[in-house]
Amino acid sequence: MTDTTQTQSTPPEPPEGAYEPYKPRSPEFRAAMDALRGLRQDLFHDAFAYRPLPRASGDGPLARRMSGRMREYATWTPHALITAAGLLAMLIATSGFLDAGVSLVVGLLALAPVLLTMARPVGAFWLSMAATPLAAALDSSGDSEWPWPAGAFACQLFVLTIVAIRTRPRATAWMWLLTGVYGLVAESILGGYGNYDGYGHYFGPNTVEMLFVSAIALLAVTVWHIRRDARQEVTAQRTVTAHERSRRTLLEERTTIARELHDVVAHHMSVVAIQAEAAPYRVENPPPELERAFATIRENAVAALTELRRVLGVVRAEDYEAPDAPQPTLADLDALLANVREAGLSVDKVVTGAVRELPQGVELSAYRIVQEALSNSLRHAPGADARVEIGYVLGGLGVRVVNGPPPEPSLIKPSPGAGHGITGMRERVSMLSGEMTAGRTDDGGYEVAVFLPVAVAEVREGDA
């Protein structure tokens, strides 16, 4: 009899030291690694990548005063300034050299890094660092400061400043630190003592001067970056705020229109329900089919009214109270104009076409448009004359409100207002599939012209 019991095999133990226990890194170590990672990303990764300097915008304060070709040339101002800085560094580098060949080489070593900042800013820094010891080696007279000769000093300062403008502050900080490290290492190798020339002038290490002057330049650039970023953030926030304000205004105006239309539609649905309930009693011995038909009409009207109140009632504020008086129509324009005249606006009314009753929604919107247009005239053109034109045509209703410019001089200053009036008028016109134009007139006034279409069937029903 064989033993069929299976024995479980245990895996072999790993060799000693195969798995190291996890050791948490110290904050200092992590900070150092992050710093080295940032240094590699800012100054070594794609150091010579092509990043052309963009042209200046043509809407600057200086370019706006120019026209034609001059404005086109003004967009090249950053390139011209960098070229001028490079030529200045070249002039400083070549001054004092007797050998023309050496002077040319030293001048090019000062010019090339500055010009390279227009295409490869980080690469220009490395080129400037490489050109500095070459320029110092070519200046073998010993009568100049070191490790930064005059031309290399100017070149490095210009390069640091331009690259600081074109890159982010962290990269600029790394460049400034590497500049100091190079200067201190060069001084320690060449010795820390200076010498005097035959005229009593002292020449010695100037790394401290380089770090001090460049720090001031980089600080100024950093402040400029902060101000520019803050200005852009404020501009973006203002744009978002204006957009949100416009949306809120639109929603508020739609809410107002929905409230008014709710009252109008609810009134008509109530009339339909009451008439459907009373209709069978106006006919002697009505057939059962007629009674059931009117009962169905009444039930549908009541259900529609209930649903309308439930859906549109959400747009009412908690403190909203339904108006006691009916919604205004064009028949109430005279009272509105009288009220406006008492406020100081001289306004005339002209009515053309056959006056007839229009759908209540059209008359309410026309009344509100005239009311808002006259309110705008009171705010923006106090003391001006206004004119209201109402035109009844076959296809709808035309409304035109125009005011002249305010008198000069005027004791009453215009009020800016909230800027919501035109938005509300456009929303009402859009709701009725109408057309609207608003803008300044040739004489300095303002005109609002609206056409509200009305179907012939609606007009005939209203006349009936």
Beta strands, then each sheet from edge to edge (+ up, - down):
strand 1: 195-196
strand 2: 202-203
strand 3: 346-352
strand 4: 385-393
strand 5: 396-403
strand 6: 435-440
strand 7: 446-453
sheet 1: 1+ 2-
sheet 2: 3+ 4+ 5- 7+ 6-
end
